[in-house]
Structure formats: structure tokens, C-alpha cells
Amino acid sequence: MGNIIDGKKISASIKEEVKKEVEFLKEKIGRAPGLTVILVGEDPASQIYVKNKEKTAKELGINGEIIRMPRSTTQEELLKKIDELNNNPEVDGILVQLPLPSHIDEFQVTLAIDPSKDVDGFHPVNMGKLLIGKPGIIPCTPYGIIKMLEYEKIEIEGKNAVIIGRSNIVGKPVSILLLQRHATVTICHSRTKNLPDIVKGADILVAAVGKAKFVKGNWIKDGAVIIDVGINRDENSKLVGDVDFEEAEKKASHITPVPGGVGPMTIAMLMYNTLQTFKTHNSL
Ligand code: NDP
């Protein structure tokens, strides 16, 4: 039976460190880090996400603010708001909650954010730095996955890492981070042939597919480390990951649960990134 990687516990320790450093720097610099989240429209899941971000920021002494804009907001209006925040010295981090209404071009919005305030790490400048291995802002979910592996002292170097999913927010960046740490990386997607056979070779498996219980227990190598990024509802509306947890747990050496695995890490890393941008803006 595998060890369960406790994302709540690990994220709490990261938040505690951020809180301590924020307290110390607030005293030293005379202001707190500022994180502004823009929410366009009333998407119910997004409403919950932004409230959690604001609440967590406040708990850690970060000035968390939500700017709510109506669904009818034009792209121009949103870009103007981002420009204001780019020029506001009290704002260290800007996050535009995705998805945006379909009349707004997500890429143009990402491009508009000052890369030094891009706490999501989605700006092409930060993505480019990640690809070439230069310091920049690392996207929260992939960064959280690496922190979990580090916390659990899981060796990455020389291991076969298989990633299912190639999105810009999870699959691609986590693949690069694992490659930088000297894993042999295989990235799988919807056109991959013989997926179960590829997964059987994984020492570390990251599932970021978005399909409930997609990865079966008999695909998993004995002793594999399983990181389940998926957040899905099963047929009974229960929150489940991309991996069949009951089956996989019997094979894995370590496995993340859903909920309580990768999810809490994402928000902790957002706070961590906000602290980093604050430090950069204060030449620390
Ligand atoms: P996307 O939908 O952007 O990407 C899904 C990926 O899975 C794509 O690359 C797709 O391939 C691949 N895929 C789909 N079907 C198959 C298949 N049958 N076989 C192999 N690969 C397949 O999702 P995200 O990366 O944004 O998110 C993935 C999951 O993680 C979701 O459940 C999401 O809710 C969750 N999530 C959780 C977070 C957290 O904090 N815990 C944060 C972000 C996401 P192709 O490219 O060919 O279409």
C-alpha cells in the first residue's frame, strides 16, 4: 500500500514559511506584498477559486484584492485595468482568473501582464525562461508538484517520468521541470498510442488529463510515484482525480489523493510566487 502524499500538510508548511517571511519583510520595507485577482463574469467555480485566493492571501499577511468585472467587459477595458495594475507600485502580483468569456482573447490578456507581476507564470517571457532554464516565475501547479516530490525526498534524477497531458498550464511546464531535474520524460496526449504500456514504464507518473479515474491500477508499475492533478466529478458527483485511486494505491509507493493532494499546493505556490515578485520589486 502506497504512502499518501499529504498536500494539505505540505502546503501548510509552505504557507507558514511565506507568512513568516512576509511578516519580516513588511517590517523591513514598510508595506505588504500585494496580489490582485481579476475575475471577469460569474463562473461559479471561478468565484470559489478567487475567494480562496483572497482568503489565503489575507491569512499570510498579503494584501489580497479581487477586482470583479461584469461578463460584458470588453477586451480593451480589461487590458486598461491590467495596465493600471502594471503601473501600481503597491501591486506585486496580477492574476486574471481563467477561463475568460469567449469574446476576450486569453493570449492578449496574458501578454498584457507585466512579466515581473505574472504570478501565474503564464506570460511567454516566463514560459520562455522556464524552457531555457533561467530564473523566472514558475506556474503554480507544476511548481507545487515539484515541491511535493522534494518534500517527500523522491529522487527524480534518472527516473522515467511519464506525463499524461500537454496543456500550457500543467503538462508542458511540469515536463520541463522534471527534465531540468534530470528525469527521462515522456509526454503523452490524446493521440498517444499504447498509453497503458507507456505508463507501465513510469517511475513517476503525472496525470493531468481531466477525465475521472482514467488511469487504471493495472497500468501502474509496482513502486511508482503517482501525482494526480485531475479534478473531476464521478457518476455520483464525488470529487475524484484522473487516477483510479483505490486500485493505484495498491501498486504505488507514493500517491496524491483528490481532494487534498495537488489542489492545496497550487494556491500555496501562488502565495509563494507573490512573495518572490514582492522581493524582486524591492531588489531583494
Ligand atoms: P486540458 O484539458 O488543457 O489538457 C488535458 C490534456 O489531456 C490534453 O493535453 C489532452 O490531449 C490530454 N488527453 C485528453 N484525453 C486524453 C486521452 N484519452 N489520452 C491521453 N491524453 C488525453 O487540461 P488541464 O491541463 O488544464 O487540466 C487537467 C486536469 O487537471 C483537469 O482535471 C483540471 O481540472 C485539473 N487541474 C487541477 C489543478 C489543481 O490545482 N489541482 C490546476 C489545473 C488543472 P490533447 O492535447 O491531445 O488534447
Residues whose N, C-alpha, C, O or C-beta is under 5 A from the ligand:
A	BS01	NDP	T141 I164 G165 R166 S167 V170 G171 C188 H189 S190 R191 A208 V209 G210 V229 G230 I231 N232 V262 G263 T266
